[in-house]
């Protein structure tokens, strides 16, 4: 059964760091482009980072560039999102996504709250 499970969310103070994990089962990372999206209350879901199936290409939204890093460990079939210098506006539910054209899958999401 194909499944994406996110973890690592929580409450952090402004300027702090968190690392989100997305562990995949039923698929292998080197056959899917993997992405991280987020959705804040009252706002549309936005893509903030992605990594190609080869792992050789990454992309970031301007809002997180220089602060967030997407990584993957193919041996663990896990994708990470390292988030540094967090801001209150980063507060959202963060979702992992696996995409291969006609096949597209989502995790259940993990809440990240940045507040003092």
C-alpha positions as a Markdown table, in Angstrom:
| # | Residue | x | y | z |
|---|---|---|---|---|
| 1 | Unk | 0.0 | 0.0 | 0.0 |
| 2 | Unk | 1.4 | 3.4 | -1.0 |
| 3 | Unk | 1.8 | 5.8 | 1.8 |
| 4 | Unk | 3.6 | 9.0 | 2.7 |
| 5 | Unk | 4.0 | 9.8 | 6.4 |
| 6 | Unk | 5.2 | 13.2 | 7.5 |
| 7 | Unk | 6.6 | 13.9 | 10.9 |
| 8 | Unk | 8.7 | 16.5 | 12.7 |
| 9 | Unk | 6.2 | 19.3 | 13.0 |
| 10 | Unk | 5.6 | 21.3 | 16.2 |
| 11 | Unk | 5.8 | 24.6 | 17.9 |
| 12 | Unk | 9.0 | 26.6 | 17.6 |
| 13 | Unk | 10.0 | 30.1 | 18.4 |
| 14 | Unk | 10.8 | 32.7 | 15.6 |
| 15 | Unk | 14.4 | 32.2 | 14.5 |
| 16 | Unk | 14.3 | 28.5 | 15.4 |
| 17 | Unk | 14.7 | 25.4 | 13.3 |
| 18 | Unk | 12.7 | 22.2 | 12.5 |
| 19 | Unk | 13.3 | 19.2 | 10.3 |
| 20 | Unk | 10.4 | 17.6 | 8.7 |
| 21 | Unk | 10.5 | 14.0 | 7.5 |
| 22 | Unk | 8.4 | 12.2 | 4.9 |
| 23 | Unk | 8.9 | 8.5 | 4.7 |
| 24 | Unk | 7.5 | 6.7 | 1.7 |
| 25 | Unk | 6.2 | 3.1 | 1.5 |
| 26 | Unk | 5.0 | 1.5 | -1.7 |
| 27 | Unk | 7.1 | 3.7 | -3.9 |
| 28 | Unk | 10.8 | 4.4 | -4.4 |
| 29 | Unk | 12.1 | 8.0 | -4.3 |
| 30 | Unk | 14.2 | 7.6 | -7.4 |
| 31 | Unk | 11.1 | 7.1 | -9.5 |
| 32 | Unk | 9.1 | 10.2 | -8.2 |
| 33 | Unk | 9.7 | 13.9 | -8.0 |
| 34 | Unk | 9.1 | 14.7 | -4.3 |
| 35 | Unk | 7.8 | 18.0 | -3.0 |
| 36 | Unk | 6.9 | 19.9 | 0.1 |
| 37 | Unk | 3.8 | 22.0 | 0.1 |
| 38 | Unk | 2.2 | 24.1 | 2.9 |
| 39 | Unk | -1.2 | 25.5 | 3.6 |
| 40 | Unk | -1.9 | 28.3 | 6.0 |
| 41 | Unk | -5.4 | 29.0 | 7.4 |
| 42 | Unk | -7.5 | 30.7 | 4.7 |
| 43 | Unk | -4.8 | 30.4 | 2.1 |
| 44 | Unk | -4.3 | 28.2 | -0.9 |
| 45 | Unk | -1.8 | 25.3 | -0.7 |
| 46 | Unk | 1.6 | 26.4 | -2.1 |
| 47 | Unk | 4.6 | 24.4 | -3.2 |
| 48 | Unk | 7.7 | 25.5 | -1.3 |
| 49 | Unk | 10.3 | 23.0 | -2.4 |
| 50 | Unk | 10.8 | 20.0 | -4.7 |
| 51 | Unk | 13.6 | 17.6 | -5.6 |
| 52 | Unk | 13.7 | 15.7 | -8.9 |
| 53 | Unk | 13.5 | 11.9 | -9.1 |
| 54 | Unk | 17.3 | 11.8 | -9.9 |
| 55 | Unk | 18.0 | 14.0 | -6.9 |
| 56 | Unk | 20.1 | 16.2 | -9.0 |
| 57 | Unk | 17.7 | 19.2 | -9.1 |
| 58 | Unk | 16.0 | 21.1 | -6.4 |
| 59 | Unk | 13.7 | 24.1 | -6.4 |
| 60 | Unk | 12.5 | 26.6 | -3.8 |
| 61 | Unk | 9.8 | 29.2 | -3.5 |
| 62 | Unk | 11.2 | 32.7 | -3.0 |
| 63 | Unk | 9.6 | 32.9 | 0.4 |
| 64 | Unk | 11.8 | 30.1 | 1.8 |
| 65 | Unk | 14.9 | 30.3 | -0.4 |
| 66 | Unk | 18.1 | 30.4 | 1.7 |
| 67 | Unk | 16.3 | 29.2 | 4.8 |
| 68 | Unk | 14.9 | 25.8 | 3.8 |
| 69 | Unk | 16.7 | 22.8 | 2.3 |
| 70 | Unk | 15.2 | 19.7 | 0.8 |
| 71 | Unk | 17.2 | 16.5 | 1.2 |
| 72 | Unk | 16.6 | 12.9 | 0.6 |
| 73 | Unk | 17.9 | 9.6 | 1.8 |
| 74 | Unk | 17.1 | 6.9 | -0.7 |
| 75 | Unk | 18.3 | 4.1 | 1.6 |
| 76 | Unk | 15.6 | 5.2 | 4.1 |
| 77 | Unk | 13.2 | 6.2 | 1.4 |
| 78 | Unk | 12.8 | 9.4 | 3.2 |
| 79 | Unk | 12.7 | 13.1 | 2.1 |
| 80 | Unk | 13.5 | 15.9 | 4.6 |
| 81 | Unk | 12.8 | 19.5 | 4.8 |
| 82 | Unk | 15.3 | 21.3 | 7.0 |
| 83 | Unk | 13.8 | 24.6 | 8.0 |
| 84 | Unk | 16.0 | 27.3 | 9.6 |
| 85 | Unk | 15.4 | 30.9 | 10.6 |
| 86 | Unk | 11.7 | 30.2 | 10.9 |
| 87 | Unk | 9.2 | 33.1 | 10.9 |
| 88 | Unk | 5.6 | 33.4 | 12.1 |
| 89 | Unk | 4.5 | 33.5 | 8.5 |
| 90 | Unk | 5.9 | 29.9 | 8.0 |
| 91 | Unk | 3.0 | 28.7 | 10.3 |
| 92 | Unk | 1.0 | 26.2 | 8.2 |
| 93 | Unk | 0.3 | 22.5 | 7.7 |
| 94 | Unk | 3.1 | 21.0 | 5.7 |
| 95 | Unk | 2.4 | 18.3 | 3.2 |
| 96 | Unk | 4.7 | 15.8 | 1.4 |
| 97 | Unk | 3.9 | 15.0 | -2.3 |
| 98 | Unk | 5.1 | 12.4 | -4.7 |
| 99 | Unk | 4.6 | 13.1 | -8.3 |
| 100 | Unk | 5.1 | 11.0 | -11.5 |
| 101 | Unk | 2.9 | 12.5 | -14.1 |
| 102 | Unk | -0.5 | 10.7 | -13.8 |
| 103 | Unk | 0.4 | 9.4 | -10.4 |
| 104 | Unk | 0.3 | 11.9 | -7.6 |
| 105 | Unk | 0.2 | 11.2 | -3.9 |
| 106 | Unk | -0.1 | 13.2 | -0.7 |
| 107 | Unk | 0.8 | 12.7 | 3.0 |
| 108 | Unk | -1.6 | 13.6 | 5.8 |
| 109 | Unk | 0.3 | 16.7 | 6.8 |
| 110 | Unk | 2.1 | 17.9 | 9.8 |
| 111 | Unk | 1.5 | 21.2 | 11.7 |
| 112 | Unk | 4.2 | 23.7 | 12.0 |
| 113 | Unk | 3.6 | 26.7 | 14.3 |
| 114 | Unk | 6.1 | 29.5 | 14.7 |
| 115 | Unk | 5.3 | 31.7 | 17.7 |
| 116 | Unk | 6.8 | 33.1 | 20.8 |
